[in-house]
Amino acid sequence: MKVSNQTGLVLEGGGMRGVFTAGVLDYFMDNEIRFPYTIGVSAGASNGLSYGSWQRGRSRFSNIDLLNTYNYIGWKHFLRGKGIIDMEYLFNIYPDKYYPFDYDTFFRSPSRFVIVASNCLTGEAEYFEEKKDPDRLLAITRASCSMPVLCPITYVDGVPMVDGGVCDAIPLQRAMIDGYEQNVVVLTRNKGYRKKDKDFKLPAFIYRKYPAIREQLRLRYRRYNEVLDYIEQLESEGKITVIRPRNPLEVDRTEKDTAKLTALYNEGYSCAREAFR
């Protein structure tokens, strides 16, 4: 596999399953594999930031090492209004105090970096690029990572947003629209995985003011399964490269077992090496 100026990198989310992606991206950095275009959703966007700033190991630190130091996942954070994953900590404290994000390198990079979030008012995906304002970059990434129901709504430019995966879970088609026909797609589920064929029904009081996003959540599984069908079709035709876990995952999106997370990170590194050998 060779990366050209027409090759895009597409990063799926998945909460803590995104540690697989962290392993993939660390392999890329170890081997000087750079893409002219990256588009990420949720944990894919968060982990992708450290790839955009070329900070090898930073995502592993936040997903595994920092979890041992500060248990930022749990209902105690949710009950305090910070979300099941403490978003305030991860996006307002961690980037400055524990492992500073290299804004200068990220902003100077000629590569495009697109972050997907879901607009609560329109029920449509929004695609952001930010290479000037640190606060806005973090707000956009936080919005992309704001898991519906489990995390607070995040505002970007005054607009309420939630997890980008609600409206565009694997933004391969957006990468193609942006002019990148040759894509590497990093998934956080094994081949053949599909969501259960069942509408997601929310209690009436949740997102009551946002009927468009409620409808997107209700039918989310259909669009997700459709894009997986499309990805597997393109993969079989040799039109894209897909890097994914080999087997069904034992890690869920709010996983706290660092041994499991470490194993999944190592698997991501290994799968990337196999794809680019």
KEZA-301150 format. One record per residue: x, y, z of N, C-alpha, C, O in turn. Coordinates in steps of 0.1 Angstrom, whole numbers, padded with zeros to 4 digits, always signed. Example, Ala and Ser with C-alpha at 12.3 -4.5 7.8 and 13.67 -1.06 7.14 Angstrom:
KEZA-301150
+0132-0057+0078+0123-0045+0078+0132-0033+0078+0142-0033+0085/+0128-0022+0071+0137-0011+0071+0129+0000+0079+0134+0011+0080/
END
This chain:
KEZA-301150
+0008-0012+0000+0000+0000+0000+0009+0012+0000+0017+0014+0009/+0006+0021-0010+0013+0034-0010+0004+0045-0009-0007+0045-0015/+0008+0056-0002+0000+0068-0001+0004+0078-0011+0015+0081-0012/-0006+0083-0019-0004+0093-0029-0011+0106-0024-0017+0107-0014/-0010+0116-0033-0017+0129-0029-0032+0128-0032-0039+0138-0030/-0036+0116-0036-0051+0114-0037-0056+0104-0027-0067+0099-0029/-0048+0101-0017-0052+0091-0007-0058+0098+0005-0051+0106+0011/-0070+0094+0009-0075+0099+0021-0075+0089+0033-0074+0077+0030/-0076+0094+0045-0077+0085+0057-0090+0088+0064-0093+0099+0068/-0098+0077+0066-0111+0078+0072-0111+0071+0085-0108+0059+0085/-0114+0078+0096-0113+0072+0109-0127+0071+0116-0133+0081+0119/-0132+0059+0118-0144+0056+0125-0142+0060+0140-0131+0060+0145/-0153+0062+0147-0153+0064+0162-0155+0051+0169-0150+0040+0165/-0162+0052+0180-0165+0039+0188-0161+0041+0203-0159+0030+0209/-0160+0053+0208-0156+0054+0222-0142+0048+0225-0133+0051+0217/-0141+0040+0235-0129+0035+0239-0124+0024+0229-0112+0020+0229/-0132+0019+0220-0128+0010+0209-0118+0018+0200-0110+0011+0193/-0118+0031+0201-0109+0039+0193-0095+0037+0196-0086+0042+0189/-0091+0030+0207-0077+0027+0210-0071+0018+0200-0059+0019+0198/-0079+0011+0192-0074+0004+0181-0069+0013+0171-0058+0011+0165/-0076+0024+0168-0072+0034+0159-0059+0041+0164-0050+0044+0156/-0058+0043+0177-0045+0049+0182-0033+0040+0179-0023+0046+0176/-0035+0027+0179-0024+0018+0175-0021+0019+0161-0009+0019+0157/-0031+0020+0152-0029+0022+0138-0021+0035+0135-0011+0035+0127/-0025+0046+0141-0019+0059+0139-0005+0059+0144+0004+0066+0138/-0002+0053+0155+0012+0052+0160+0021+0045+0150+0032+0048+0148/+0016+0034+0144+0023+0027+0134+0026+0037+0122+0038+0037+0117/+0016+0044+0118+0019+0054+0107+0030+0064+0111+0038+0067+0102/+0029+0069+0123+0039+0079+0127+0053+0072+0128+0063+0078+0124/+0054+0060+0133+0067+0053+0134+0073+0051+0120+0085+0050+0119/+0065+0050+0110+0069+0047+0097+0068+0059+0087+0068+0057+0075/+0066+0071+0092+0065+0083+0084+0055+0082+0073+0057+0086+0062/+0043+0076+0076+0032+0075+0067+0023+0086+0069+0016+0087+0079/+0022+0095+0059+0014+0108+0061+0004+0108+0050+0007+0104+0038/-0008+0113+0053-0019+0114+0044-0022+0129+0041-0021+0137+0050/-0025+0132+0029-0029+0146+0026-0042+0150+0032-0046+0162+0032/-0050+0140+0036-0064+0143+0040-0068+0133+0050-0067+0121+0048/-0073+0137+0062-0078+0128+0072-0092+0134+0076-0094+0146+0078/-0102+0124+0077-0115+0128+0082-0118+0118+0094-0117+0106+0092/-0122+0124+0105-0125+0116+0117-0138+0119+0124-0143+0130+0123/-0144+0109+0130-0156+0110+0137-0154+0105+0151-0148+0095+0154/-0159+0113+0161-0159+0110+0175-0145+0106+0179-0136+0114+0178/-0143+0094+0185-0130+0089+0189-0120+0089+0178-0108+0091+0180/-0125+0088+0165-0116+0088+0154-0110+0102+0152-0099+0104+0148/-0119+0112+0155-0114+0126+0154-0104+0129+0165-0094+0136+0163/-0108+0125+0177-0099+0128+0189-0086+0121+0188-0075+0128+0190/-0085+0109+0184-0072+0102+0182-0065+0108+0170-0053+0109+0170/-0073+0112+0160-0067+0117+0148-0060+0130+0150-0051+0134+0143/-0064+0138+0160-0058+0151+0163-0043+0149+0166-0034+0156+0162/-0040+0138+0174-0026+0136+0178-0018+0131+0166-0006+0133+0166/-0024+0125+0156-0018+0122+0144-0015+0134+0136-0005+0136+0130/-0025+0143+0136-0024+0156+0129-0013+0165+0134-0006+0172+0127/-0010+0164+0147+0001+0171+0154+0014+0163+0155+0024+0168+0160/+0013+0151+0149+0025+0142+0149+0031+0139+0163+0043+0140+0165/+0022+0136+0172+0026+0133+0186+0024+0118+0189+0014+0114+0195/+0034+0111+0185+0033+0096+0186+0031+0092+0201+0039+0097+0210/+0022+0084+0204+0020+0079+0218+0010+0088+0226+0006+0083+0237/+0006+0099+0221-0002+0108+0229-0016+0102+0231-0022+0102+0242/-0022+0096+0220-0035+0090+0221-0035+0077+0230-0044+0075+0238/-0024+0070+0229-0023+0058+0238-0022+0063+0253-0028+0057+0261/-0015+0073+0255-0014+0079+0269-0028+0082+0274-0031+0079+0285/-0036+0089+0266-0049+0094+0271-0059+0083+0272-0067+0083+0281/-0058+0073+0264-0067+0062+0264-0064+0051+0274-0073+0044+0279/-0051+0049+0278-0047+0039+0287-0040+0044+0299-0045+0042+0310/-0029+0051+0298-0021+0055+0309-0029+0065+0318-0029+0064+0330/-0035+0075+0312-0043+0085+0319-0055+0079+0326-0059+0083+0337/-0060+0068+0321-0072+0062+0327-0068+0055+0340-0076+0054+0349/-0056+0050+0341-0051+0045+0353-0049+0056+0364-0051+0053+0376/-0045+0068+0359-0042+0079+0369-0055+0086+0373-0057+0088+0385/-0063+0088+0363-0076+0096+0366-0087+0088+0359-0088+0088+0347/-0095+0082+0367-0106+0073+0362-0117+0082+0356-0127+0086+0363/-0116+0086+0344-0125+0096+0338-0137+0090+0331-0145+0097+0325/-0140+0077+0334-0152+0071+0328-0160+0066+0340-0155+0059+0349/-0173+0069+0340-0182+0063+0351-0194+0072+0353-0195+0084+0349/-0203+0066+0360-0216+0073+0363-0214+0085+0372-0223+0094+0372/-0204+0085+0380-0202+0096+0389-0200+0109+0381-0204+0120+0385/-0193+0108+0370-0191+0120+0361-0204+0124+0354-0207+0135+0353/-0212+0113+0350-0224+0116+0344-0234+0124+0353-0240+0133+0349/-0235+0119+0366-0244+0126+0375-0239+0140+0379-0247+0148+0383/-0227+0143+0376-0222+0157+0378-0223+0165+0366-0219+0177+0366/-0230+0160+0356-0232+0167+0344-0221+0168+0334-0221+0176+0324/-0211+0160+0336-0199+0160+0327-0199+0149+0316-0191+0149+0307/-0209+0140+0317-0210+0129+0308-0204+0116+0313-0196+0117+0323/-0208+0105+0308-0203+0092+0312-0187+0091+0311-0180+0085+0319/-0182+0099+0301-0168+0101+0300-0166+0116+0303-0173+0125+0297/-0158+0119+0313-0156+0133+0317-0151+0142+0306-0139+0143+0305/-0160+0148+0299-0156+0156+0287-0149+0169+0292-0140+0174+0285/-0153+0174+0303-0146+0186+0308-0131+0184+0310-0123+0192+0307/-0128+0172+0316-0114+0169+0319-0106+0166+0306-0095+0172+0305/-0112+0159+0297-0105+0155+0285-0102+0166+0276-0092+0166+0269/-0112+0176+0275-0110+0187+0265-0107+0200+0271-0104+0209+0264/-0107+0201+0284-0103+0214+0290-0091+0214+0300-0085+0224+0302/-0088+0202+0305-0077+0201+0314-0066+0192+0308-0054+0197+0308/-0069+0181+0303-0058+0172+0298-0050+0178+0287-0037+0177+0288/-0055+0185+0277-0047+0190+0266-0036+0200+0271-0026+0202+0264/-0038+0207+0282-0029+0217+0287-0020+0211+0298-0008+0214+0298/-0026+0203+0307-0019+0200+0319-0010+0187+0318+0001+0186+0323/-0016+0177+0312-0010+0163+0312-0001+0160+0300+0010+0154+0301/-0006+0163+0289+0002+0160+0276-0002+0171+0266-0011+0169+0258/+0004+0183+0267+0000+0194+0259-0001+0191+0244+0008+0184+0238/-0011+0195+0238-0013+0193+0224-0005+0203+0216-0004+0215+0220/+0002+0199+0206+0011+0207+0198+0003+0214+0187+0002+0210+0175/-0003+0225+0191-0012+0233+0182-0003+0238+0170-0008+0239+0159/+0009+0243+0173+0017+0249+0162+0019+0239+0151+0018+0242+0139/+0023+0226+0154+0025+0216+0144+0012+0213+0136+0012+0212+0124/+0002+0212+0144-0011+0209+0138-0015+0220+0128-0020+0217+0117/-0015+0232+0132-0019+0243+0124-0010+0245+0112-0015+0250+0101/+0003+0242+0113+0012+0244+0102+0011+0233+0092+0016+0235+0080/+0006+0222+0095+0006+0210+0086-0002+0214+0074-0013+0219+0074/+0003+0210+0062-0004+0213+0049-0016+0203+0047-0024+0205+0038/-0016+0192+0055-0026+0182+0053-0040+0187+0059-0040+0194+0069/-0050+0183+0052-0064+0187+0056-0068+0177+0068-0065+0166+0067/-0075+0183+0077-0081+0175+0088-0095+0179+0090-0098+0190+0094/-0105+0170+0088-0119+0172+0088-0125+0165+0100-0122+0153+0102/-0133+0172+0108-0140+0166+0119-0155+0167+0117-0161+0177+0113/-0161+0155+0120-0176+0154+0118-0183+0155+0131-0180+0149+0141/-0194+0164+0131-0203+0165+0142-0217+0165+0137-0219+0167+0125/-0227+0162+0146-0241+0161+0141-0248+0173+0147-0248+0176+0159/-0255+0181+0138-0262+0193+0141-0276+0189+0147-0284+0183+0140/-0279+0193+0159-0291+0189+0166-0303+0195+0160-0314+0190+0160/-0301+0207+0154-0313+0215+0148-0317+0209+0135-0329+0208+0132/-0307+0205+0126-0310+0201+0113-0310+0186+0112-0316+0180+0102/-0304+0179+0121-0303+0164+0120-0293+0160+0108-0295+0149+0103/-0284+0169+0105-0275+0166+0094-0260+0167+0099-0257+0173+0110/-0251+0160+0092-0237+0160+0096-0231+0174+0092-0235+0180+0082/-0222+0179+0101-0215+0191+0098-0200+0187+0097-0195+0179+0105/-0193+0193+0087-0179+0189+0085-0170+0202+0087-0171+0211+0080/-0162+0201+0097-0154+0212+0101-0139+0211+0098-0134+0200+0099/-0133+0222+0095-0118+0222+0094-0114+0235+0102-0119+0246+0099/-0105+0234+0111-0100+0245+0119-0085+0244+0121-0080+0235+0127/-0079+0254+0115-0064+0255+0116-0059+0268+0122-0047+0272+0119/-0067+0275+0129-0063+0288+0135-0066+0290+0150-0058+0295+0157/-0078+0286+0154-0083+0289+0167-0083+0276+0176-0091+0267+0174/-0074+0275+0186-0073+0264+0195-0086+0260+0202-0090+0249+0203/-0093+0270+0207-0105+0268+0215-0116+0262+0206-0123+0253+0210/-0117+0268+0194-0127+0263+0185-0124+0249+0180-0133+0240+0179/-0111+0245+0178-0107+0232+0175-0112+0222+0185-0117+0211+0182/-0109+0225+0198-0113+0216+0209-0128+0215+0210-0133+0204+0213/-0135+0226+0208-0150+0226+0209-0156+0217+0198-0165+0209+0200/-0150+0218+0186-0155+0209+0175-0152+0195+0178-0161+0186+0176/-0140+0192+0183-0137+0178+0186-0145+0173+0197-0150+0161+0197/-0147+0181+0207-0156+0177+0218-0170+0174+0213-0176+0164+0217/-0175+0182+0204-0189+0180+0199-0189+0166+0191-0198+0159+0193/-0179+0164+0184-0178+0151+0176-0178+0139+0185-0183+0129+0181/-0172+0141+0197-0171+0130+0207-0183+0129+0217-0183+0120+0225/-0192+0138+0216-0203+0139+0226-0214+0128+0224-0223+0131+0217/-0211+0116+0229-0220+0105+0227-0235+0109+0231-0237+0114+0242/-0244+0106+0222-0258+0110+0225-0263+0104+0238-0260+0092+0241/-0270+0112+0246-0276+0108+0258-0266+0107+0269-0268+0112+0280/-0255+0100+0267-0245+0098+0277-0236+0110+0280-0229+0110+0290/-0235+0119+0271-0227+0131+0272-0235+0144+0270-0245+0143+0262/-0231+0155+0276-0239+0167+0273-0238+0172+0259-0228+0169+0252/-0248+0179+0254-0247+0185+0241-0236+0196+0241-0234+0203+0251/-0228+0197+0230-0218+0207+0229-0221+0217+0219-0227+0214+0209/-0218+0230+0221-0222+0240+0212-0209+0245+0204-0198+0247+0210/-0211+0245+0191-0201+0250+0182-0206+0262+0175-0216+0261+0167/-0200+0274+0176-0205+0286+0170-0220+0289+0174-0228+0294+0166/-0223+0285+0186-0237+0287+0191-0247+0277+0187-0259+0278+0190/-0243+0266+0180-0252+0256+0175-0250+0243+0183-0239+0239+0185/-0261+0237+0188-0260+0225+0195-0256+0213+0187-0262+0211+0176/-0246+0206+0191-0241+0194+0184-0239+0182+0193-0237+0183+0205/-0240+0170+0187-0237+0158+0193-0227+0150+0184-0223+0154+0174/-0224+0138+0189-0215+0129+0182-0217+0128+0167-0228+0126+0162/-0206+0130+0160-0207+0129+0145-0212+0116+0140-0217+0115+0129/-0210+0105+0148-0214+0092+0144-0229+0091+0142-0234+0081+0136/-0237+0100+0148-0251+0099+0147-0256+0101+0132-0265+0094+0128/-0249+0110+0125-0253+0114+0112-0244+0108+0101-0248+0106+0090/-0231+0106+0104-0222+0101+0094-0211+0093+0102-0200+0098+0105/-0214+0080+0105-0205+0072+0113-0192+0069+0107-0182+0068+0114/-0192+0067+0094-0180+0064+0087-0179+0072+0074-0185+0068+0064/-0173+0084+0075-0175+0094+0064-0167+0092+0051-0160+0101+0046/-0167+0079+0046-0160+0076+0034-0165+0084+0022-0157+0089+0014/-0178+0085+0021-0184+0092+0010-0180+0107+0010-0178+0113-0001/-0179+0113+0022-0175+0127+0023-0160+0128+0018-0157+0138+0011/-0152+0119+0021-0138+0119+0016-0138+0119+0001-0130+0125-0005/-0147+0111-0005-0147+0110-0019-0153+0123-0025-0148+0127-0036/-0162+0129-0019-0168+0141-0024-0157+0152-0023-0156+0161-0032/-0148+0151-0013-0137+0161-0012-0126+0158-0022-0116+0165-0021/-0127+0148-0030-0117+0145-0040-0108+0134-0038-0098+0133-0045/-0110+0126-0028-0101+0115-0024-0107+0102-0027-0115+0097-0019/-0104+0096-0039-0110+0083-0043-0103+0071-0037-0109+0061-0036/-0090+0073-0034-0082+0062-0029-0081+0064-0014-0074+0072-0009/-0088+0055-0006-0089+0058+0008-0085+0046+0016-0087+0034+0012/-0079+0049+0028-0077+0039+0038-0087+0042+0049-0088+0053+0054/-0095+0032+0052-0106+0033+0062-0102+0025+0074-0100+0013+0073/-0102+0031+0086-0099+0024+0098-0112+0023+0106-0118+0032+0110/-0116+0010+0107-0128+0007+0115-0125+0002+0129-0114-0003+0131/-0135+0002+0137-0133-0003+0151-0142-0015+0154-0144-0018+0166/-0147-0021+0143-0154-0034+0145-0148-0044+0134-0143-0040+0124/-0150-0057+0138-0145-0067+0129-0153-0068+0116-0164-0063+0115/-0147-0075+0106-0154-0077+0093-0167-0085+0096-0167-0095+0103/-0178-0081+0089-0190-0088+0091-0199-0083+0102-0211-0086+0103/-0194-0074+0110-0202-0068+0121-0213-0060+0115-0211-0052+0105/-0225-0061+0121-0237-0052+0117-0244-0049+0130-0245-0057+0139/-0250-0037+0130-0259-0034+0142-0272-0042+0141-0276-0045+0130/-0278-0044+0152-0291-0051+0152-0302-0043+0145-0302-0031+0145/-0310-0051+0138-0320-0045+0129-0332-0040+0138-0342-0047+0138/-0330-0029+0145-0340-0025+0154-0340-0010+0156-0329-0004+0158/-0351-0003+0155-0351+0011+0157-0348+0015+0171-0351+0008+0181/-0341+0026+0173-0336+0031+0186-0347+0041+0191-0347+0052+0185/-0354+0038+0201-0365+0047+0205-0361+0053+0218-0358+0047+0228/-0361+0067+0218-0358+0075+0230-0371+0078+0238-0381+0080+0232/-0370+0079+0251-0381+0085+0259-0384+0099+0254-0375+0106+0249/-0396+0103+0254-0401+0115+0248-0394+0128+0254-0393+0138+0247/-0389+0127+0266-0383+0139+0272-0368+0141+0268-0363+0152+0270/-0362+0131+0261-0348+0132+0257-0347+0139+0243-0354+0134+0234/-0340+0150+0242-0338+0157+0230-0352+0162+0225-0354+0162+0213/-0361+0165+0234-0374+0169+0230-0374+0181+0221-0383+0182+0212/-0365+0190+0222-0364+0202+0214-0357+0199+0201-0357+0208+0192/-0352+0187+0199-0345+0184+0187-0350+0172+0179-0344+0161+0179/-0362+0173+0174-0368+0161+0167-0360+0156+0155-0361+0144+0152/-0352+0164+0149-0344+0160+0137-0333+0150+0142-0331+0140+0136/-0327+0153+0154-0317+0144+0158-0323+0131+0164-0317+0121+0164/-0335+0132+0170-0342+0121+0175-0344+0111+0163-0343+0099+0165/-0348+0116+0152-0351+0108+0140-0338+0101+0135-0338+0090+0131/-0327+0109+0135-0315+0103+0131-0310+0092+0140-0305+0082+0135/-0312+0093+0153-0309+0083+0162-0318+0071+0160-0313+0059+0162/-0330+0073+0158-0340+0062+0156-0335+0052+0144-0336+0040+0146/-0330+0058+0134-0327+0051+0122-0312+0049+0120-0307+0045+0109/-0304+0052+0130-0290+0052+0129-0285+0038+0124-0275+0038+0116/-0290+0027+0129-0285+0014+0126-0286+0011+0111-0277+0004+0105/-0296+0016+0104-0298+0014+0090-0287+0020+0082-0281+0013+0073/-0284+0032+0085-0274+0039+0077-0260+0033+0080-0252+0032+0071/-0258+0029+0092-0245+0023+0096-0243+0010+0088-0232+0008+0083/-0253+0002+0088-0252-0011+0081-0251-0009+0066-0243-0016+0060/-0257+0001+0061-0256+0004+0047-0242+0008+0043-0237+0004+0033/-0236+0017+0051-0222+0021+0048-0212+0010+0049-0202+0009+0042/-0214+0001+0059-0206-0011+0060-0207-0020+0048-0197-0025+0043/-0219-0022+0043-0221-0029+0030-0213-0023+0019-0207-0030+0011/-0214-0010+0018-0207-0002+0007-0192-0004+0009-0185-0006-0001/-0187-0003+0021-0173-0004+0024-0168-0018+0020-0157-0019+0013/-0175-0028+0023-0171-0042+0020-0171-0044+0005-0163-0052+0000/-0181-0038-0002-0181-0039-0016-0169-0033-0023-0163-0039-0031/-0166-0021-0019-0154-0014-0024-0141-0021-0021-0132-0022-0029/-0141-0027-0009-0129-0035-0005-0127-0047-0013-0116-0050-0018/-0138-0054-0016-0137-0066-0025-0133-0063-0039-0127-0071-0046/-0136-0050-0043-0132-0046-0057-0118-0040-0057-0113-0036-0068/-0112-0040-0045-0098-0034-0045-0097-0019-0046-0087-0014-0049/-0108-0012-0043-0108+0002-0045-0104+0010-0032-0101+0022-0032/-0105+0003-0020-0101+0009-0008-0093-0001+0000-0094-0013-0002/-0086+0004+0010-0079-0005+0020-0086-0003+0033-0088+0008+0038/-0090-0014+0039-0096-0013+0052-0088-0020+0063-0083-0031+0061/-0086-0012+0074-0079-0018+0086-0089-0019+0097-0095-0009+0101/-0091-0031+0102-0101-0033+0112-0096-0044+0122-0087-0052+0119/-0102-0045+0134-0099-0056+0143-0102-0070+0136-0111-0071+0128/-0094-0080+0140-0095-0093+0133-0107-0101+0138-0113-0108+0131/-0111-0099+0151-0121-0107+0157-0131-0098+0164-0128-0086+0167/-0143-0103+0168-0153-0095+0175-0146-0090+0188-0138-0097+0195/-0150-0078+0191-0143-0071+0202-0149-0074+0216-0161-0077+0217/-0140-0075+0226-0144-0076+0240-0144-0062+0247-0146-0061+0259/-0141-0052+0239-0140-0038+0244-0152-0031+0240-0156-0031+0228/-0159-0024+0250-0171-0016+0246-0167-0001+0246-0155+0002+0249/-0176+0007+0243-0173+0021+0241-0170+0029+0254-0164+0040+0254/-0173+0023+0266-0169+0029+0278-0160+0020+0287-0161+0020+0299/-0152+0012+0280-0143+0002+0286-0133+0009+0296-0128+0019+0292/-0131+0002+0307-0121+0008+0317-0110-0002+0320-0101+0001+0327/-0111-0014+0314-0101-0024+0317-0089-0021+0308-0089-0023+0296/-0078-0016+0314-0066-0012+0307-0059-0023+0300-0052-0021+0290/-0060-0036+0306-0054-0047+0299-0060-0050+0286-0054-0052+0276/-0074-0049+0285-0081-0051+0273-0078-0040+0263-0076-0042+0251/-0077-0028+0268-0074-0016+0259-0060-0017+0254-0058-0014+0242/-0050-0022+0262-0037-0023+0257-0036-0034+0246-0029-0032+0236/-0043-0045+0248-0043-0055+0238-0049-0050+0225-0044-0054+0214/-0060-0042+0226-0066-0037+0213-0057-0027+0207-0056-0026+0194/-0050-0018+0214-0040-0009+0209-0030-0017+0201-0026-0013+0190/-0024-0027+0207-0014-0035+0201-0019-0042+0188-0012-0043+0178/-0032-0046+0188-0038-0052+0176-0038-0042+0165-0036-0045+0153/-0042-0029+0168-0043-0019+0158-0029-0017+0152-0028-0015+0140/-0019-0016+0160-0005-0015+0155-0002-0026+0145+0004-0024+0135/-0005-0038+0150-0002-0050+0142-0010-0050+0129-0004-0054+0118/-0022-0047+0129-0031-0047+0117-0026-0036+0107-0026-0038+0095/-0021-0025+0112-0016-0014+0103-0003-0019+0096-0001-0017+0084/+0005-0026+0104+0018-0032+0098+0015-0042+0087+0022-0042+0077/+0005-0050+0089+0001-0060+0079-0004-0053+0066-0001-0057+0055/-0012-0042+0068-0017-0035+0056-0007-0028+0048-0009-0026+0036/+0004-0024+0055+0014-0015+0048+0027-0022+0046+0037-0016+0043/+0028-0035+0048+0041-0043+0046+0045-0044+0032+0055-0049+0028/
END
